[in-house]
Amino acid sequence: MKGVRHYLMIKSGFLEFNRALHPNAVLQIRYNNALVQEKVIQNIYGFFILYMLSFILGSLGFSMLGLDFISSIGVAASSLGNVGPALGEFGPSFSFHAMSAAGKCWAAFLMLLGRLELFTVLILFTPFFWKKI
């Protein structure tokens, strides 16, 4: 996930806290001296939820393929984030050579999902995308 998304989510959290303290105040999020629309913040929250769901499903997929808990979450995070070494059996001192072919395919799918952005890849799985107009 990009740092800007984290920054805006944290800023939005503080804004909601301030709105609870001052319910009649008009408070808006700014980034680089420009107002950030509420729709953008909602898209960021949606992206974050999809990212976490992808991470959880990725971890479950690796655990169903026989990896232990630490290795499953490590490989899922490494693959989805495209960040290199994972945790456990696939840490910096090891390689993905020992992983099964199905595990490598699952890791490749998560890498694609993380690299091309979630919305871009997941829209390929919707019926609307494949419907002829």
Beta strands, then each sheet from edge to edge (+ up, - down):
strand 1: 30-31
strand 2: 34-35
sheet 1: 1+ 2-
end
